[in-house]
Amino acid sequence: MGSEKRWYLFAYDVREPKRLKSVSKILEGYGIRVQYSLFRCRLTPRELERLRWELSRVMLSEDALMVVGLCSQCADRVHTTGCSHAWDSEFSTFEIV
């Protein structure tokens, strides 16, 4: 339904260190760091909208953000090395109410 969670990859390039730290901190609240500027997040559509809004308040037009939604079949085909979390596992994040 509308509140079903789905995997997303967030990749970013932020040019200023203070904003970079803020973007990273926001994403840490929603997902798990896969690489330095790449996070994976399992989100409902509402959580995705909230996260994009939070990032838009920090990032400037000179910064870059790429969000890639993964269908369940695509997420099942993701192969990683050096990542300690399985893609099908739930993980702890905080929830803003």
Secondary structure by P-SEA (a helix, b strand, c coil): cccbbbbbbbbbbbccaaaaaaaaaaaaaccccccccbbbbbccaaaaaaaaaaaaacccccbbbbbbbbcaaaaaacccccccccccbbbbbbbcc
